[in-house]
Amino acid sequence: MNPQANELWRGPRWALAVLLALLGMLGPFSIDTYLPAFSGIATALGATPVEMQQTLSAYLFGFAFMNLFHGALADSFGRRPVVLWGIAVFTLASAGCALSQSIGQLVFFRALQGLSTGAGIVVSRAVIRDMFPPAQAQKVMSQVTIYFGAAPAIAPIVGGWLLVHTGWHSIFWFLTLVGVALWLANYRLLPETLHADHRQPFEVRHLMRGYWQLGSSPRFLLLALASGVPFNGMFLYILGAPAFLGDHLGLGPQEFFWFFILTISGIMSGAWLSGRLAGKIAPKRQIRHGFVIMLTTSLLNLLANLLFPAHVSWALVPIAVFAFGWALMVPVVTLLVLDLYPARRGMASSLQAFIGSVANGTVAGLLVPLVMHSTALMALSSLLMLSVGLAAWIYLHHRWPEIGRSAILA
């Protein structure tokens, strides 16, 4: 934690949470806004559904790759420059998407978007831990999740409206304007939270030593798997939304928002409860509650899809409840990850995001195209994604039972 934290931000805690949430929402916003336009873009560019799916996987793999460096750069040069450069590149890439005349060009600029948006997500986590002690950091992390959750609910509504009234190019021009506004806001408001004494030298040998320290730590890897992979239990439904909502549930592009409102309501409710529980119960107990909710919901969702044809009256509810369980436990797991190696919080945040993003990219590029034709297969895949994270947490719990044992009151 920065010893001068109280002097860096004199405004209310929620205001900083809003600013950091806006940074974090840039990634999901750049995905969810154009999902309703999938079929329209495919028709305009003469692309197949599989080629359109690659616009998602290119973004996610670009996001994953650059996440290896955002945190290390932020640990060396400061949080603020990395954020500002990341937003600037995102803004230019969004304009490139808007000007694309072929599916190849769109895939390229989507990859460039992915390379840049991770800066906001990775650095915002490190900023929280720079500024607040553990229990307060969990509350702020939960507030960030709540505010951040509003963006994906709004994004498909905006995307659907823009598609219908002004065409698919306007979606990416809108993202360009979002990038400009976000850059100006952070240029004026975001303080440099990394204390000068805490900066790490930007040397290849030092970086390799840091990556080895984290990458060879079973505790770090298991915590990263426990937080990152279960997210795909609901994320595959977001990635497969055009098929799941349009083909299976019969919803039009402007009706996609019902799915996102329910899912984000689950995330916001879980994050709110996570913040209320901060410092009151042991972190591992809160994590256990989240996993129990997700596992029960996943099993019921699979059973329902095996027994009944998917219908909009019930098929969206399990995903929202799953999202609630995930948001209940993920702020706690994220802080456990960041506190394993306090001197390398930026790098830890990078590698945590990298592991989750590789899983996201794999799901987008490989899994979703294989299962999106069947709601039962989507439900089974969701359960399998959860099972990876659950197995990681169970092993961690038995191998290092002291992790997350006591509620932190500081």
Long-range contacts (C-beta under 8 A, 24 or more apart in sequence): 1-129, 1-130, 1-131, 1-132, 1-133, 2-130, 2-131, 2-193, 2-194, 2-195, 2-198, 3-195, 4-195, 5-130, 5-131, 5-132, 5-193, 8-131, 8-191, 8-192, 8-193, 9-131, 9-191, 13-132, 13-136, 13-139, 13-140, 13-143, 14-143, 16-131, 16-140, 17-140, 17-143, 17-144, 17-147, 18-147, 19-185, 19-186, 19-189, 19-190, 20-124, 20-127, 20-128, 20-140, 20-144, 21-124, 21-143, 21-144, 21-145, 21-146, 21-147, 21-148, 21-151, 22-147, 22-182, 22-185, 23-83, 23-120, 23-121, 23-123, 23-124, 23-182, 23-186, 24-120, 24-121, 24-124, 24-144, 24-148, 25-147, 25-148, 25-150, 25-151, 25-152, 26-87, 26-90, 26-117, 26-120, 26-121, 26-178, 26-179, 26-182, 27-63, 27-117, 27-118, 27-120, 27-121, 28-148, 28-151, 28-152, 28-155, 29-151, 29-152, 29-155, 29-175, 29-178, 30-59, 30-90, 30-94, 30-113, 30-117, 30-175, 31-56, 31-59, 31-155, 31-238, 31-239, 32-151, 32-152, 32-155, 32-156, 32-159, 32-238, 32-260, 33-155, 33-156, 33-158, 33-159, 33-171, 33-174, 33-175, 34-159, 34-168, 34-171, 34-172, 35-156, 35-159, 35-238, 35-241, 35-242, 35-256, 36-156, 36-159, 36-160, 36-163, 36-242, 36-253, 36-254, 36-256, 37-159, 37-160, 37-162, 37-163, 37-168, 37-171, 37-253, 38-242, 39-242, 39-246, 39-253, 40-163, 40-167, 40-168, 40-253, 41-106, 41-168, 44-168, 45-100, 45-101, 45-102, 45-103, 45-106, 46-103, 47-103, 49-243, 49-369, 50-369, 51-103, 51-107, 52-103, 53-239, 53-364, 53-365, 53-368, 53-369, 54-107, 54-365, 55-103, 55-106, 55-107, 55-110, 56-110, 56-239, 56-364, 56-365, 57-361, 57-364, 57-365, 57-366, 58-107, 58-108, 58-110, 58-111, 58-114, 59-110, 59-111, 59-113, 59-114, 60-114, 60-357, 60-360, 60-361, 60-364, 60-365, 61-111, 61-114, 61-357, 61-358, 61-361, 61-365, 62-110, 62-111, 62-112, 62-113, 62-114, 62-115, 63-114, 63-115, 63-117, 63-118, 63-353, 63-357, 63-360, 63-361, 64-114, 64-353, 64-354, 64-357, 64-358, 64-360, 64-361, 65-115, 65-354, 66-114, 66-115, 66-116, 66-118, 66-119, 67-118, 67-122, 67-350, 67-351, 67-353, 67-354, 67-357, 68-211, 68-350, 68-351, 68-354, 69-350, 70-118, 70-119, 70-122, 70-123, 70-346, 70-350, 70-353, 71-122, 71-123, 71-126, 71-344, 71-345, 71-346, 71-347, 71-348, 71-349, 71-350, 71-351, 71-353, 72-200, 72-202, 72-207, 72-210, 72-346, 72-347, 72-350, 73-202, 73-346, 74-119, 74-122, 74-123, 74-126, 74-194, 74-346, 75-126, 75-194, 75-199, 75-200, 75-344, 75-345, 75-346, 75-347, 76-199, 76-200, 76-201, 76-202, 77-199, 77-202, 78-192, 78-194, 78-199, 79-123, 79-126, 79-127, 79-130, 79-190, 79-192, 79-193, 79-194, 79-346, 80-186, 80-190, 80-191, 80-192, 82-119, 82-123, 83-119, 83-120, 83-123, 83-186, 83-190, 84-183, 84-186, 84-187, 85-119, 86-116, 86-117, 86-118, 86-119, 86-120, 86-123, 87-116, 87-119, 87-120, 87-179, 87-182, 87-183, 87-186, 88-116, 88-179, 88-183, 89-115, 89-116, 90-116, 90-117, 90-175, 90-179, 91-176, 91-179, 91-180, 91-183, 94-172, 94-173, 94-175, 94-176, 94-178, 94-179, 95-172, 95-173, 95-176, 97-172, 97-175, 98-169, 98-170, 98-171, 98-172, 98-173, 98-176, 99-169, 118-350, 118-353, 118-357, 121-353, 122-346, 122-349, 122-350, 122-353, 123-346, 123-349, 125-334, 125-338, 125-345, 125-349, 126-193, 126-194, 126-338, 126-345, 126-346, 126-349, 127-190, 127-193, 129-335, 129-338, 129-339, 129-345, 130-193, 130-194, 130-195, 130-345, 131-193, 133-410, 134-335, 134-339, 134-408, 134-410, 135-278, 135-279, 135-407, 135-408, 135-409, 135-410, 136-278, 136-410, 137-335, 138-274, 138-275, 138-278, 138-279, 138-331, 138-332, 138-335, 138-408, 139-275, 139-278, 141-274, 141-275, 141-331, 141-334, 141-335, 142-271, 142-272, 142-274, 142-275, 142-278, 142-331, 143-271, 143-275, 145-267, 145-268, 145-270, 145-271, 145-274, 145-327, 145-330, 145-331, 146-268, 146-271, 146-272, 146-275, 149-264, 149-265, 149-267, 149-268, 149-271, 149-327, 150-264, 150-268, 152-238, 152-260, 152-263, 152-264, 153-257, 153-260, 153-261, 153-263, 153-264, 153-265, 155-260, 156-241, 156-256, 156-257, 156-259, 156-260, 157-254, 157-256, 157-257, 157-260, 159-253, 160-253, 160-254, 160-256, 160-257, 161-254, 163-253, 164-253, 164-254, 194-346, 198-343, 200-343, 200-344, 200-347, 210-344, 210-347, 211-347, 211-351, 213-341, 213-344, 214-341, 214-344, 214-347, 214-348, 214-351, 215-351, 217-340, 217-341, 218-396, 218-399, 219-340, 219-396, 219-400, 219-403, 220-337, 220-340, 220-341, 220-348, 220-351, 221-355, 221-392, 222-392, 222-393, 222-395, 222-396, 223-333, 223-336, 223-337, 223-340, 223-352, 223-392, 223-396, 223-403, 224-337, 224-351, 224-352, 224-355, 224-356, 225-355, 225-388, 225-389, 225-392, 226-287, 226-333, 226-389, 226-390, 226-392, 226-393, 226-396, 227-329, 227-330, 227-333, 227-334, 227-337, 227-352, 227-356, 227-389, 228-352, 228-353, 228-355, 228-356, 228-357, 228-359, 228-389, 229-355, 229-356, 229-359, 229-385, 229-386, 229-388, 229-389, 229-392, 230-291, 230-294, 230-326, 230-385, 230-386, 230-388, 230-389, 230-390, 231-326, 231-330, 231-356, 231-359, 231-360, 231-385, 232-359, 232-360, 232-363, 232-382, 232-385, 233-294, 233-298, 233-322, 233-326, 233-382, 233-383, 233-385, 233-386, 234-263, 234-319, 234-322, 234-323, 234-326, 234-382, 235-360, 235-363, 236-363, 236-367, 236-368, 236-371, 236-378, 236-381, 236-382, 236-385, 237-263, 237-319, 237-378, 237-382, 238-263, 239-363, 239-364, 239-368, 240-368, 240-371, 240-372, 240-378, 243-372, 243-373, 244-372, 244-375, 244-378, 248-310, 248-315, 248-375, 249-310, 249-311, 249-312, 249-315, 249-316, 250-312, 251-312, 258-312, 258-316, 259-316, 259-319, 262-316, 262-317, 262-319, 262-320, 263-316, 263-319, 263-320, 263-323, 264-323, 265-320, 266-319, 266-320, 266-321, 266-322, 266-323, 266-324, 266-327, 267-323, 267-324, 267-326, 267-327, 268-327, 269-324, 269-327, 270-323, 270-324, 270-325, 270-326, 270-327, 270-328, 271-327, 271-328, 271-331, 273-328, 274-327, 274-328, 274-329, 274-330, 274-331, 274-332, 275-331, 279-407, 279-408, 279-409, 280-407, 281-407, 282-404, 282-405, 282-406, 282-407, 283-332, 283-335, 283-336, 283-404, 283-405, 283-407, 283-408, 284-397, 284-403, 284-404, 284-405, 286-328, 286-329, 286-332, 287-329, 287-332, 287-333, 287-393, 287-404, 289-325, 289-328, 289-329, 290-325, 290-326, 290-327, 290-328, 290-329, 290-330, 291-325, 291-329, 291-386, 291-389, 291-390, 291-393, 292-325, 293-321, 293-322, 293-324, 293-325, 293-328, 294-322, 294-325, 294-326, 294-386, 294-390, 295-386, 295-390, 297-321, 297-322, 297-325, 298-322, 298-379, 298-382, 298-383, 298-386, 299-383, 301-379, 301-382, 301-383, 302-376, 302-379, 302-380, 302-382, 302-383, 304-379, 305-375, 305-376, 305-378, 305-379, 306-376, 306-379, 310-375, 315-375, 318-379, 322-382, 322-386, 332-404, 336-403, 336-404, 359-385
